[in-house]
Amino acid sequence: MCIRDRLRYVPATIKSRLRTLSEEKVMSTGNFFEIIFPEKKTRIAAEQFSQLLVKNNGIATKNSVSEFANSLQNGIILDNGNHYKYSRRNFYMTVIRTLVDMGFIQRNVPIWDISKKKTLYVYSRNLLDIPNKPPSVGFWKTSYYICRKWNDIFIK
């Protein structure tokens, strides 16, 4: 099966991201989000969301993500003191959908909440199982470095 046939089954959000990727871009950027989200506002929203996931050990309830999206829409103050706003709809349609479609986070992961004594369905980050040594060439090498940069966000 050629690459064109494989791309036929890939969601549109991922196709557009794959077209902009190059090995040089992936290797030269130190930030995972610069690779996946080329627009600055989207990148900042994704970085803030990843900080939420890091604070909560890679898990975010649907309520906490909804509150986060509302705070983005109302405006938040970034670490550098700048005021930042991002649409709730754009957050779900661009950031969440892209991360889910590309396999970096999972949606509706069941976890048992001991305090509430019920199952909650949450967003969960995926730590990707990659080898210690990168592949030698091509798409797999580029994918390896993207996945490595994602894992580095959560493994410190």
C-alpha positions in Angstrom: 0.0 0.0 0.0 1.5 3.3 -1.0 1.6 6.4 1.2 -1.2 8.1 -0.8 -3.5 5.1 0.0 -2.6 5.2 3.7 -3.3 9.0 3.9 -6.8 8.3 2.5 -7.8 6.9 6.0 -6.2 9.7 8.0 -8.4 12.5 9.4 -8.1 15.9 7.7 -6.6 17.6 10.7 -3.7 15.2 10.7 -3.2 15.4 6.9 -2.7 19.1 7.1 -0.2 18.8 9.9 1.8 16.0 8.1 2.1 18.2 5.0 3.9 20.9 7.0 6.4 18.5 8.6 9.9 18.2 7.6 12.8 16.4 9.2 14.8 19.7 9.5 11.9 21.5 11.3 11.4 18.6 13.7 15.1 18.3 14.5 15.6 22.1 14.9 12.7 22.9 17.2 13.1 22.3 20.9 9.4 22.5 21.5 6.8 19.8 20.6 4.1 22.4 20.2 6.0 24.4 17.6 6.0 21.3 15.3 2.3 20.4 15.7 0.7 23.8 16.0 2.4 26.4 13.8 0.0 29.2 14.8 1.1 31.1 17.9 -2.3 31.4 19.6 -3.0 27.7 19.1 0.4 26.8 20.4 0.0 28.8 23.5 -3.4 27.2 24.2 -1.9 23.7 23.7 1.1 24.5 26.0 -1.3 25.7 28.7 -3.3 22.5 28.3 -0.2 20.4 28.6 0.7 22.2 31.9 -2.8 21.3 33.2 -2.1 17.7 32.3 1.3 17.7 33.9 -0.1 19.2 37.1 -2.7 16.4 37.3 -0.4 13.5 36.5 -1.5 13.3 32.8 -5.3 13.1 33.6 -7.9 15.8 33.2 -11.6 15.3 33.9 -14.1 16.6 31.4 -15.2 19.3 33.9 -11.7 20.5 34.5 -11.1 20.7 30.7 -14.4 22.6 30.3 -13.4 25.0 33.1 -10.0 25.4 31.4 -11.6 26.2 28.0 -13.9 28.7 29.7 -10.9 30.4 31.4 -9.1 30.6 28.0 -12.2 32.2 26.5 -12.5 34.7 29.3 -8.8 35.4 29.2 -5.9 34.3 31.3 -2.7 35.9 32.5 0.4 34.1 31.2 3.7 33.6 33.1 5.2 36.6 31.3 2.3 38.8 32.4 0.6 39.1 29.0 -3.2 38.7 28.8 -4.3 35.9 26.5 -7.7 34.9 25.1 -8.6 31.8 23.0 -12.0 30.7 21.8 -13.5 27.7 23.6 -14.7 26.3 20.2 -11.3 26.7 18.7 -9.7 25.0 21.7 -11.9 21.9 21.3 -11.8 21.9 17.5 -8.1 22.6 17.0 -6.1 21.6 20.1 -8.1 18.7 21.6 -9.1 17.2 18.2 -5.6 17.3 16.9 -4.0 15.8 20.0 -6.7 13.0 20.0 -6.5 12.3 16.3 -2.7 12.1 16.4 -2.8 9.8 19.4 -1.1 12.1 22.0 -4.1 12.1 24.3 -7.0 9.7 24.8 -10.6 10.8 25.3 -13.1 9.0 27.6 -10.6 6.9 29.5 -12.4 5.2 32.5 -10.8 5.7 35.9 -12.2 4.8 39.3 -12.6 7.8 41.7 -12.2 6.5 45.2 -13.7 9.6 46.9 -16.9 9.6 44.7 -17.0 5.8 44.4 -17.8 5.9 40.7 -16.2 5.7 37.3 -15.1 8.9 35.7 -14.3 9.4 32.0 -11.3 11.6 31.6 -8.8 12.9 29.1 -5.5 11.1 29.5 -2.1 11.7 28.0 -0.4 8.9 26.1 3.2 8.2 26.9 4.4 6.7 23.6 6.5 3.5 23.6 9.5 4.4 21.4 12.9 2.7 21.2 16.0 4.2 22.8 17.7 4.6 19.4 15.9 6.4 16.5 15.3 4.8 13.1 17.8 5.7 10.5 15.7 7.5 7.8 12.4 8.9 6.6 9.0 9.2 8.2 9.8 6.9 11.1 12.8 9.0 12.2 10.6 12.2 12.1 7.9 10.4 14.0 10.4 9.2 16.6 11.6 12.7 17.4 8.1 14.1 17.6 7.0 11.3 20.0 10.2 11.8 22.0 9.5 15.5 22.4 6.0 14.7 23.6 7.2 12.1 26.1 9.8 14.6 27.4 7.0 17.0 28.5 5.7 14.4 31.0 8.8 12.5 31.9 11.2 14.6 33.9 
